[in-house]
Amino acid sequence: MDKLNKISDLQDKHKGEIIFIVGAGPSINNINVELLKNYTVMAVNSGIVAVPFAKYFVSDDPDIMNWSYFSDIKKSECICLLYEDRFKNKSNFLPENRTFFYKHKMWFSPPSTYNLPDGLIMTKDITKPIIGSRTSTGSCLHLAYCLGAKIIVLLGNDCTLSKDKNQYRYFWQNFQKEKQPYRIKGSEFNKNTQNFGFDQKAFIEYWNKFVEINKNIIGSEVEIIDSSNSILSCFPKMSIDSIVEKYGDKKRSDLNDRCS
């Protein structure tokens, strides 16, 4: 791939492509991620466990620094896009030539709700602060837009717990114990802590507001498709098989343009 010196070098790098965003919701266990290998893939947080071949890794969440999968990123070839205020000077172990930082706009200030709606407007300049985020997937979606995506597909953005009796939050909780990512420091992740901070209502409100504020962009400049088993109704839904069949041959990324 071309040499990257700064985040601006990524502007429109994937213009006109389909970009798959892979989160960590339970529905990831229901898809064949091998279908994504020929496309530009962006992994969000522990979504990287499902798609270690992802071209990009995105996070707002400093807690990932306590997990095994974040340490393993240094062995991968992905480009890391991290929220500067939370990761600057804390991710020095990652290769400098493929680690870039972004800023955020503000959009939400408790106890008022959505009192800064301009903070959710997607702008096109990747060097400017991106939308305020309730979830790292929101940050990733805006970054994909700046990368030039024409179609963005959301995977594992369930915004709900699994439907089985175990009510798990992340797809890898359904793995055998020895294959699960693990905490390398901090409190142990267990049944009592697995859903800490999970607010289903807040996720739904966030995405509904996002679509409302960006209605002039979505559908005209970029199409966003929900291929998760989500409870959202604000995005059109389509299976990953149907997406690949409909768009795949026209939107493939350059297979020779791999991360280095």
Short mmCIF file of the C-alpha atoms (twelve columns), coordinates in Angstrom:
data_MODEL
# 
_entry.id   MODEL 
# 
loop_
_atom_site.group_PDB 
_atom_site.id 
_atom_site.type_symbol 
_atom_site.label_atom_id 
_atom_site.label_alt_id 
_atom_site.label_comp_id 
_atom_site.label_asym_id 
_atom_site.label_seq_id 
_atom_site.Cartn_x 
_atom_site.Cartn_y 
_atom_site.Cartn_z 
_atom_site.pdbx_PDB_model_num 
ATOM 1   C CA . MET A 1   0.000   0.000   0.000  1 
ATOM 2   C CA . ASP A 2   0.990   3.649   -0.293 1 
ATOM 3   C CA . LYS A 3   3.138   5.057   2.471  1 
ATOM 4   C CA . LEU A 4   1.035   6.771   5.134  1 
ATOM 5   C CA . ASN A 5   2.454   9.669   7.119  1 
ATOM 6   C CA . LYS A 6   -0.665  11.207  8.624  1 
ATOM 7   C CA . ILE A 7   -4.386  10.591  8.900  1 
ATOM 8   C CA . SER A 8   -5.091  12.916  5.968  1 
ATOM 9   C CA . ASP A 9   -3.414  10.342  3.723  1 
ATOM 10  C CA . LEU A 10  -6.457  8.138   4.319  1 
ATOM 11  C CA . GLN A 11  -8.945  10.673  2.928  1 
ATOM 12  C CA . ASP A 12  -11.063 8.972   0.209  1 
ATOM 13  C CA . LYS A 13  -8.570  6.099   0.080  1 
ATOM 14  C CA . HIS A 14  -11.472 3.692   -0.559 1 
ATOM 15  C CA . LYS A 15  -13.628 5.977   -2.665 1 
ATOM 16  C CA . GLY A 16  -16.657 4.222   -4.134 1 
ATOM 17  C CA . GLU A 17  -16.041 0.971   -2.261 1 
ATOM 18  C CA . ILE A 18  -18.217 -1.122  -0.041 1 
ATOM 19  C CA . ILE A 19  -16.817 -1.174  3.509  1 
ATOM 20  C CA . PHE A 20  -17.826 -3.734  6.117  1 
ATOM 21  C CA . ILE A 21  -17.796 -2.639  9.772  1 
ATOM 22  C CA . VAL A 22  -17.518 -5.584  12.161 1 
ATOM 23  C CA . GLY A 23  -18.595 -5.098  15.753 1 
ATOM 24  C CA . ALA A 24  -18.746 -7.660  18.533 1 
ATOM 25  C CA . GLY A 25  -22.455 -8.398  18.898 1 
ATOM 26  C CA . PRO A 26  -23.694 -12.011 19.264 1 
ATOM 27  C CA . SER A 27  -24.943 -12.156 15.659 1 
ATOM 28  C CA . ILE A 28  -21.341 -12.364 14.408 1 
ATOM 29  C CA . ASN A 29  -21.569 -16.066 15.253 1 
ATOM 30  C CA . ASN A 30  -24.263 -16.447 12.594 1 
ATOM 31  C CA . ILE A 31  -22.261 -15.188 9.606  1 
ATOM 32  C CA . ASN A 32  -19.427 -16.545 7.499  1 
ATOM 33  C CA . VAL A 33  -16.717 -13.922 7.982  1 
ATOM 34  C CA . GLU A 34  -14.639 -15.613 5.278  1 
ATOM 35  C CA . LEU A 35  -16.913 -13.833 2.792  1 
ATOM 36  C CA . LEU A 36  -15.303 -10.548 3.846  1 
ATOM 37  C CA . LYS A 37  -11.687 -11.378 3.067  1 
ATOM 38  C CA . ASN A 38  -11.715 -9.739  -0.366 1 
ATOM 39  C CA . TYR A 39  -13.181 -6.478  0.911  1 
ATOM 40  C CA . THR A 40  -12.212 -3.509  3.011  1 
ATOM 41  C CA . VAL A 41  -13.077 -4.441  6.595  1 
ATOM 42  C CA . MET A 42  -12.999 -2.215  9.668  1 
ATOM 43  C CA . ALA A 43  -13.052 -3.964  13.060 1 
ATOM 44  C CA . VAL A 44  -14.468 -2.231  16.119 1 
ATOM 45  C CA . ASN A 45  -12.990 -3.166  19.509 1 
ATOM 46  C CA . SER A 46  -13.184 -6.944  20.052 1 
ATOM 47  C CA . GLY A 47  -14.680 -7.372  16.584 1 
ATOM 48  C CA . ILE A 48  -11.020 -7.829  15.580 1 
ATOM 49  C CA . VAL A 49  -11.209 -11.316 17.137 1 
ATOM 50  C CA . ALA A 50  -13.696 -12.310 14.416 1 
ATOM 51  C CA . VAL A 51  -11.804 -10.628 11.556 1 
ATOM 52  C CA . PRO A 52  -8.066  -10.628 12.339 1 
ATOM 53  C CA . PHE A 53  -7.529  -9.858  8.632  1 
ATOM 54  C CA . ALA A 54  -9.314  -6.473  8.972  1 
ATOM 55  C CA . LYS A 55  -7.627  -3.576  7.222  1 
ATOM 56  C CA . TYR A 56  -8.585  -1.105  9.963  1 
ATOM 57  C CA . PHE A 57  -9.105  -1.245  13.716 1 
ATOM 58  C CA . VAL A 58  -11.156 1.484   15.416 1 
ATOM 59  C CA . SER A 59  -11.808 2.268   19.072 1 
ATOM 60  C CA . ASP A 60  -13.007 4.987   21.437 1 
ATOM 61  C CA . ASP A 61  -12.867 2.711   24.460 1 
ATOM 62  C CA . PRO A 62  -9.728  2.860   26.661 1 
ATOM 63  C CA . ASP A 63  -10.754 -0.331  28.463 1 
ATOM 64  C CA . ILE A 64  -9.614  -2.355  25.443 1 
ATOM 65  C CA . MET A 65  -6.049  -1.689  26.600 1 
ATOM 66  C CA . ASN A 66  -6.751  -4.221  29.364 1 
ATOM 67  C CA . TRP A 67  -7.596  -7.013  26.921 1 
ATOM 68  C CA . SER A 68  -5.496  -9.617  25.141 1 
ATOM 69  C CA . TYR A 69  -6.824  -8.787  21.690 1 
ATOM 70  C CA . PHE A 70  -5.500  -5.208  21.903 1 
ATOM 71  C CA . SER A 71  -1.998  -6.438  22.712 1 
ATOM 72  C CA . ASP A 72  -2.231  -8.823  19.767 1 
ATOM 73  C CA . ILE A 73  -2.894  -5.967  17.328 1 
ATOM 74  C CA . LYS A 74  0.818   -5.201  17.200 1 
ATOM 75  C CA . LYS A 75  1.243   -8.568  15.439 1 
ATOM 76  C CA . SER A 76  -1.366  -7.744  12.805 1 
ATOM 77  C CA . GLU A 77  -1.093  -5.557  9.730  1 
ATOM 78  C CA . CYS A 78  -4.127  -3.361  10.291 1 
ATOM 79  C CA . ILE A 79  -4.193  0.422   10.422 1 
ATOM 80  C CA . CYS A 80  -5.265  1.576   13.892 1 
ATOM 81  C CA . LEU A 81  -7.596  4.564   14.212 1 
ATOM 82  C CA . LEU A 82  -7.902  5.578   17.862 1 
ATOM 83  C CA . TYR A 83  -9.610  8.356   19.815 1 
ATOM 84  C CA . GLU A 84  -6.767  10.721  20.602 1 
ATOM 85  C CA . ASP A 85  -7.964  11.960  24.007 1 
ATOM 86  C CA . ARG A 86  -8.024  8.416   25.364 1 
ATOM 87  C CA . PHE A 87  -5.192  6.659   23.546 1 
ATOM 88  C CA . LYS A 88  -2.482  9.217   22.841 1 
ATOM 89  C CA . ASN A 89  0.712   8.271   24.724 1 
ATOM 90  C CA . LYS A 90  -0.931  4.987   25.815 1 
ATOM 91  C CA . SER A 91  -0.503  3.005   22.627 1 
ATOM 92  C CA . ASN A 92  3.191   3.488   21.960 1 
ATOM 93  C CA . PHE A 93  3.684   -0.253  21.442 1 
ATOM 94  C CA . LEU A 94  1.758   -0.009  18.146 1 
ATOM 95  C CA . PRO A 95  3.738   0.714   14.955 1 
ATOM 96  C CA . GLU A 96  3.830   4.468   14.429 1 
ATOM 97  C CA . ASN A 97  3.482   4.164   10.650 1 
ATOM 98  C CA . ARG A 98  0.032   2.621   10.949 1 
ATOM 99  C CA . THR A 99  -1.431  4.260   14.033 1 
ATOM 100 C CA . PHE A 100 -3.464  7.454   13.681 1 
ATOM 101 C CA . PHE A 101 -5.597  9.488   16.058 1 
ATOM 102 C CA . TYR A 102 -8.890  11.298  15.572 1 
ATOM 103 C CA . LYS A 103 -10.790 13.896  17.582 1 
ATOM 104 C CA . HIS A 104 -14.483 13.972  18.495 1 
ATOM 105 C CA . LYS A 105 -17.178 16.595  18.330 1 
ATOM 106 C CA . MET A 106 -19.519 16.885  21.302 1 
ATOM 107 C CA . TRP A 107 -23.165 15.899  20.998 1 
ATOM 108 C CA . PHE A 108 -24.426 14.746  24.375 1 
ATOM 109 C CA . SER A 109 -24.055 16.349  27.757 1 
ATOM 110 C CA . PRO A 110 -25.918 14.763  30.680 1 
ATOM 111 C CA . PRO A 111 -28.405 15.371  32.097 1 
ATOM 112 C CA . SER A 112 -29.662 17.121  28.936 1 
ATOM 113 C CA . THR A 113 -30.247 14.820  25.979 1 
ATOM 114 C CA . TYR A 114 -29.029 15.512  22.428 1 
ATOM 115 C CA . ASN A 115 -28.475 19.181  23.220 1 
ATOM 116 C CA . LEU A 116 -25.730 19.547  20.604 1 
ATOM 117 C CA . PRO A 117 -27.260 18.001  17.466 1 
ATOM 118 C CA . ASP A 118 -24.549 19.480  15.219 1 
ATOM 119 C CA . GLY A 119 -22.212 17.065  16.973 1 
ATOM 120 C CA . LEU A 120 -23.792 14.180  15.045 1 
ATOM 121 C CA . ILE A 121 -23.447 15.661  11.552 1 
ATOM 122 C CA . MET A 122 -21.093 13.601  9.400  1 
ATOM 123 C CA . THR A 123 -18.478 15.799  7.764  1 
ATOM 124 C CA . LYS A 124 -16.209 14.616  4.980  1 
ATOM 125 C CA . ASP A 125 -12.776 15.818  6.194  1 
ATOM 126 C CA . ILE A 126 -11.024 13.027  8.109  1 
ATOM 127 C CA . THR A 127 -8.695  15.543  9.790  1 
ATOM 128 C CA . LYS A 128 -11.631 17.288  11.481 1 
ATOM 129 C CA . PRO A 129 -13.354 16.011  14.642 1 
ATOM 130 C CA . ILE A 130 -15.768 13.185  13.873 1 
ATOM 131 C CA . ILE A 131 -19.247 12.727  15.295 1 
ATOM 132 C CA . GLY A 132 -19.819 12.387  19.002 1 
ATOM 133 C CA . SER A 133 -20.245 8.752   19.853 1 
ATOM 134 C CA . ARG A 134 -22.195 6.528   22.214 1 
ATOM 135 C CA . THR A 135 -20.460 3.532   20.644 1 
ATOM 136 C CA . SER A 136 -17.166 3.047   18.808 1 
ATOM 137 C CA . THR A 137 -19.221 1.806   15.858 1 
ATOM 138 C CA . GLY A 138 -20.497 5.363   15.412 1 
ATOM 139 C CA . SER A 139 -16.920 6.602   15.155 1 
ATOM 140 C CA . CYS A 140 -16.072 3.823   12.719 1 
ATOM 141 C CA . LEU A 141 -19.046 4.602   10.500 1 
ATOM 142 C CA . HIS A 142 -18.049 8.257   10.167 1 
ATOM 143 C CA . LEU A 143 -14.445 7.278   9.458  1 
ATOM 144 C CA . ALA A 144 -15.620 4.855   6.751  1 
ATOM 145 C CA . TYR A 145 -17.522 7.744   5.167  1 
ATOM 146 C CA . CYS A 146 -14.336 9.847   5.207  1 
ATOM 147 C CA . LEU A 147 -12.442 6.923   3.661  1 
ATOM 148 C CA . GLY A 148 -14.795 7.285   0.712  1 
ATOM 149 C CA . ALA A 149 -17.204 4.389   1.212  1 
ATOM 150 C CA . LYS A 150 -20.274 4.448   -1.007 1 
ATOM 151 C CA . ILE A 151 -21.857 1.550   0.866  1 
ATOM 152 C CA . ILE A 152 -21.285 0.816   4.551  1 
ATOM 153 C CA . VAL A 153 -22.441 -2.501  5.997  1 
ATOM 154 C CA . LEU A 154 -22.897 -2.910  9.747  1 
ATOM 155 C CA . LEU A 155 -22.195 -6.359  11.197 1 
ATOM 156 C CA . GLY A 156 -22.404 -7.272  14.870 1 
ATOM 157 C CA . ASN A 157 -24.035 -3.937  15.735 1 
ATOM 158 C CA . ASP A 158 -26.846 -5.773  17.513 1 
ATOM 159 C CA . CYS A 159 -27.587 -3.193  20.226 1 
ATOM 160 C CA . THR A 160 -29.119 -6.037  22.198 1 
ATOM 161 C CA . LEU A 161 -28.087 -9.143  24.102 1 
ATOM 162 C CA . SER A 162 -28.251 -12.643 22.670 1 
ATOM 163 C CA . LYS A 163 -31.645 -14.271 22.523 1 
ATOM 164 C CA . ASP A 164 -30.649 -17.406 24.425 1 
ATOM 165 C CA . LYS A 165 -30.918 -17.938 28.166 1 
ATOM 166 C CA . ASN A 166 -27.320 -16.868 28.770 1 
ATOM 167 C CA . GLN A 167 -27.994 -13.310 27.528 1 
ATOM 168 C CA . TYR A 168 -24.453 -12.713 26.399 1 
ATOM 169 C CA . ARG A 169 -23.245 -9.399  24.996 1 
ATOM 170 C CA . TYR A 170 -20.266 -10.356 22.806 1 
ATOM 171 C CA . PHE A 171 -20.033 -13.054 20.155 1 
ATOM 172 C CA . TRP A 172 -16.863 -14.534 21.657 1 
ATOM 173 C CA . GLN A 173 -18.607 -15.315 24.948 1 
ATOM 174 C CA . ASN A 174 -20.064 -18.269 23.069 1 
ATOM 175 C CA . PHE A 175 -16.572 -19.584 22.271 1 
ATOM 176 C CA . GLN A 176 -14.851 -22.330 24.216 1 
ATOM 177 C CA . LYS A 177 -13.104 -20.794 27.216 1 
ATOM 178 C CA . GLU A 178 -9.573  -21.281 25.860 1 
ATOM 179 C CA . LYS A 179 -10.478 -19.408 22.644 1 
ATOM 180 C CA . GLN A 180 -12.008 -16.360 24.305 1 
ATOM 181 C CA . PRO A 181 -10.069 -13.099 24.620 1 
ATOM 182 C CA . TYR A 182 -9.178  -12.406 28.231 1 
ATOM 183 C CA . ARG A 183 -8.386  -9.502  30.504 1 
ATOM 184 C CA . ILE A 184 -4.669  -9.051  31.092 1 
ATOM 185 C CA . LYS A 185 -5.276  -6.590  33.913 1 
ATOM 186 C CA . GLY A 186 -8.182  -5.182  35.878 1 
ATOM 187 C CA . SER A 187 -11.281 -6.938  37.147 1 
ATOM 188 C CA . GLU A 188 -12.063 -10.356 35.761 1 
ATOM 189 C CA . PHE A 189 -14.761 -10.452 33.088 1 
ATOM 190 C CA . ASN A 190 -17.446 -12.781 34.328 1 
ATOM 191 C CA . LYS A 191 -21.182 -13.349 34.487 1 
ATOM 192 C CA . ASN A 192 -21.673 -10.517 36.956 1 
ATOM 193 C CA . THR A 193 -19.743 -7.915  34.961 1 
ATOM 194 C CA . GLN A 194 -20.349 -8.915  31.324 1 
ATOM 195 C CA . ASN A 195 -23.193 -6.462  30.747 1 
ATOM 196 C CA . PHE A 196 -21.855 -3.574  32.809 1 
ATOM 197 C CA . GLY A 197 -22.606 -0.289  31.046 1 
ATOM 198 C CA . PHE A 198 -24.939 -1.884  28.496 1 
ATOM 199 C CA . ASP A 199 -27.883 0.446   27.834 1 
ATOM 200 C CA . GLN A 200 -30.071 -0.844  25.016 1 
ATOM 201 C CA . LYS A 201 -32.325 2.209   25.004 1 
ATOM 202 C CA . ALA A 202 -29.356 4.577   24.679 1 
ATOM 203 C CA . PHE A 203 -28.030 2.685   21.635 1 
ATOM 204 C CA . ILE A 204 -31.419 2.853   19.886 1 
ATOM 205 C CA . GLU A 205 -31.790 6.561   20.645 1 
ATOM 206 C CA . TYR A 206 -28.274 7.254   19.388 1 
ATOM 207 C CA . TRP A 207 -28.739 5.583   16.015 1 
ATOM 208 C CA . ASN A 208 -32.219 7.022   15.470 1 
ATOM 209 C CA . LYS A 209 -30.883 10.513  16.138 1 
ATOM 210 C CA . PHE A 210 -27.879 9.881   13.900 1 
ATOM 211 C CA . VAL A 211 -30.122 8.939   10.961 1 
ATOM 212 C CA . GLU A 212 -32.440 11.882  11.574 1 
ATOM 213 C CA . ILE A 213 -29.599 14.406  11.579 1 
ATOM 214 C CA . ASN A 214 -27.811 12.914  8.549  1 
ATOM 215 C CA . LYS A 215 -30.906 12.290  6.399  1 
ATOM 216 C CA . ASN A 216 -29.526 14.493  3.599  1 
ATOM 217 C CA . ILE A 217 -26.344 12.415  3.419  1 
ATOM 218 C CA . ILE A 218 -27.640 8.887   3.932  1 
ATOM 219 C CA . GLY A 219 -28.993 7.486   0.696  1 
ATOM 220 C CA . SER A 220 -27.494 10.178  -1.487 1 
ATOM 221 C CA . GLU A 221 -23.795 10.268  -0.602 1 
ATOM 222 C CA . VAL A 222 -23.555 6.975   1.240  1 
ATOM 223 C CA . GLU A 223 -25.792 3.958   1.759  1 
ATOM 224 C CA . ILE A 224 -25.805 2.301   5.184  1 
ATOM 225 C CA . ILE A 225 -27.071 -1.268  5.437  1 
ATOM 226 C CA . ASP A 226 -27.710 -3.166  8.659  1 
ATOM 227 C CA . SER A 227 -26.630 -6.777  8.306  1 
ATOM 228 C CA . SER A 228 -26.650 -7.383  12.051 1 
ATOM 229 C CA . ASN A 229 -29.352 -9.237  13.924 1 
ATOM 230 C CA . SER A 230 -30.116 -5.890  15.501 1 
ATOM 231 C CA . ILE A 231 -33.159 -4.323  17.095 1 
ATOM 232 C CA . LEU A 232 -32.614 -1.152  15.069 1 
ATOM 233 C CA . SER A 233 -35.202 -0.101  12.500 1 
ATOM 234 C CA . CYS A 234 -33.484 3.060   11.234 1 
ATOM 235 C CA . PHE A 235 -31.330 1.343   8.565  1 
ATOM 236 C CA . PRO A 236 -32.407 -0.939  5.711  1 
ATOM 237 C CA . LYS A 237 -31.631 -4.580  6.459  1 
ATOM 238 C CA . MET A 238 -30.062 -7.139  4.159  1 
ATOM 239 C CA . SER A 239 -28.251 -10.436 4.691  1 
ATOM 240 C CA . ILE A 240 -24.526 -10.545 4.071  1 
ATOM 241 C CA . ASP A 241 -25.026 -13.136 1.317  1 
ATOM 242 C CA . SER A 242 -27.451 -10.817 -0.482 1 
ATOM 243 C CA . ILE A 243 -25.074 -7.873  -0.084 1 
ATOM 244 C CA . VAL A 244 -22.133 -9.753  -1.582 1 
ATOM 245 C CA . GLU A 245 -24.330 -10.996 -4.432 1 
ATOM 246 C CA . LYS A 246 -25.706 -7.518  -5.176 1 
ATOM 247 C CA . TYR A 247 -22.669 -5.298  -4.646 1 
ATOM 248 C CA . GLY A 248 -19.615 -7.502  -4.272 1 
ATOM 249 C CA . ASP A 249 -18.275 -7.774  -7.794 1 
ATOM 250 C CA . LYS A 250 -18.472 -4.031  -8.339 1 
ATOM 251 C CA . LYS A 251 -17.022 -2.854  -5.044 1 
ATOM 252 C CA . ARG A 252 -14.028 -5.029  -4.309 1 
ATOM 253 C CA . SER A 253 -10.948 -3.437  -2.844 1 
ATOM 254 C CA . ASP A 254 -7.559  -3.878  -4.446 1 
ATOM 255 C CA . LEU A 255 -6.262  -7.188  -3.133 1 
ATOM 256 C CA . ASN A 256 -2.678  -6.024  -3.674 1 
ATOM 257 C CA . ASP A 257 -3.233  -3.003  -1.472 1 
ATOM 258 C CA . ARG A 258 -2.679  -4.653  1.872  1 
ATOM 259 C CA . CYS A 259 -1.642  -3.032  5.117  1 
ATOM 260 C CA . SER A 260 2.082   -2.926  5.800  1 
# 
